[in-house]
């Protein structure tokens, strides 16, 4: 469902809202992949979420913090403490 929404997300007419929504979809999809122990895809979608937040200069500190935390959990699980 998240992949469908990412591909066919209806535009709300508010570009800022659309980008926030897209970032959250990536984050939710990443969480699904993380639950399936597919850390490669999880990291890819977490990074996509962060990229949208950074490129669009979206001031959603809670979403940014949650995404960074989830990325850190994956790196911890993989003993990639340098990350």
N, C-alpha and C positions, 0 to 999 in steps of 0.2 A: 504493500500500500504506500509506503514512504517513497519508493522509487517512482511509482505512478504519480504521486503528488509532486515530486521534484521535476518530473518530465512535463507534466500537464497542469501545473499549478495555475489556477486562474489569476489574472492580474486584478488587483483590487483598485487600480487607478492611483494608488499611493506607492510610489517606488520605494520609499523608506520602509513601509510596512511589509512590502513584498520581500525585500531583502532580509528583514528580521525573521519573517516566516520561513524563508528558504534556509537561513542559518539554523533555525530550530529543527527543521526537517532533517538536515544533515546530522545534527547532534542526536536526534532521536533514532535515526537509522544506524548511526555509529554504535549507540547503546545496544541495539538489537544484535549487531554483528559481534559486539563484545560479549554479550550473553551466549552467543553461539561459539565462542572461543575463536572467532575469526578476527584476530587482532590486526592483521594487515588492512582489511577493509574498514575496520573500526577506526584505525588511525587515519586512513585516507579521508573518511567522512568527518572526523573531528577536525582535521586540518582544513577541509573545505569550509566547515562552519566558522573556524577562526579567520580564514582568509576573507570571507564575506564581512565579518564583523570589522576587520581591520581596513579592508579596501573601501567599504562604505562609510567608514568613520562612525560606526554605530556605537553609541555610548550605553551598551548593555553590560555593565560590569558583572552582574550576576551570571549571565549566560557565558561570558568570557571566563569567569572563574570556574564555573562548573565544567566547561570544556577542557580547560587546562588541568583540572583535577582528574578528569577521566583519562586524559592522555597520560598523566603521571601514574595512574593505577596500572595501565597497560605496561608502561616501561618498568615499573616495579615488579610486576608479574614475570616479566622477561629478564629480570636481573640486569636491566640496562640503566643503572643508576647514574651514569654519566649524562643521560638524556634529561 
